[in-house]
């Protein structure tokens, strides 16, 4: 099989999309799970794999959908239980996005932490109350990223299995 072969070329493009999707877990603006799923979709439609490619696509679709739901539901439930409002997370996310472009990569974390802490400081009126809420928000963000990355890895593993066995 050479790279001039259409199926091989689409497999390479799918691999690039999946890797970009995995990187999208930490890079703002890259939709992680849609990129991973899109790579599998591209491979299933245009690749030269056998009929098992549709089973791989179906499994990847289930994993992507479940990952998208779980990445918001599980951390959100934990935050509701601890009392951190969505508005604080939105402020943190917005400042994290700005921070990413002001100070590449580490600005994301600095902006998110600063944004959540600032919003909670304004809401609660005390540093001693704002910091525990900020820690809970960081745990929720980490859990969300972990769920999304794990779902992306499962999609990648399904695709690799599809490459090997179809």
Residue pairs with C-beta under 8 A, 6 or more apart in sequence:
1 7
1 8
2 8
3 9
3 12
5 48
6 46
6 48
7 46
7 47
7 48
7 49
8 48
10 42
10 43
10 46
10 47
11 43
11 47
11 163
13 39
13 42
14 39
14 40
14 42
14 43
14 47
14 159
15 39
16 39
17 35
17 36
17 38
17 39
17 42
18 35
18 36
18 39
18 40
18 152
18 155
18 156
18 159
20 30
20 35
21 30
21 31
21 32
21 33
21 34
21 35
21 36
21 37
21 38
21 39
21 152
21 155
22 32
22 36
22 149
22 152
22 153
22 156
23 30
23 32
24 30
24 31
24 32
24 35
25 32
25 145
25 148
25 149
25 152
26 108
26 145
28 96
28 97
28 100
28 108
32 148
32 149
32 152
33 64
33 67
33 68
33 148
33 151
33 152
33 155
34 64
36 60
36 64
36 151
36 152
36 155
36 156
37 60
37 61
37 64
37 155
39 159
40 56
40 57
40 60
40 155
40 158
40 159
40 162
41 57
41 60
43 49
43 53
43 159
43 162
43 163
44 53
44 54
44 56
44 57
47 53
49 56
49 162
49 163
49 166
50 166
51 166
52 162
52 165
52 166
53 162
53 166
56 158
56 159
56 161
56 162
56 166
59 158
60 155
60 158
60 159
63 151
63 154
63 155
63 158
64 151
64 155
66 151
67 147
67 148
67 150
67 151
67 152
67 154
68 151
70 147
70 151
71 144
71 147
71 148
71 151
72 144
74 143
74 144
74 147
75 139
75 140
75 141
75 143
75 144
75 147
76 140
78 136
78 139
78 140
78 143
79 86
79 89
79 136
79 137
79 140
82 133
82 136
83 133
84 116
84 120
84 133
84 136
84 137
84 140
85 123
87 119
88 115
88 116
88 119
88 120
88 123
88 133
88 137
89 116
89 137
89 140
89 141
91 115
91 116
91 118
91 119
92 111
92 112
92 113
92 114
92 115
92 116
92 119
92 137
92 141
93 112
93 115
94 115
95 111
95 112
95 114
95 115
95 118
96 107
96 108
96 109
96 111
96 112
96 115
97 108
97 111
98 107
98 111
99 107
99 108
99 109
99 110
99 111
99 112
99 114
100 107
100 108
100 111
101 107
102 111
103 110
112 137
112 138
112 141
113 134
113 138
116 133
116 134
116 137
116 138
117 130
117 131
117 134
120 129
120 130
120 133
120 134
120 137
121 127
121 130
123 130
124 130
124 133
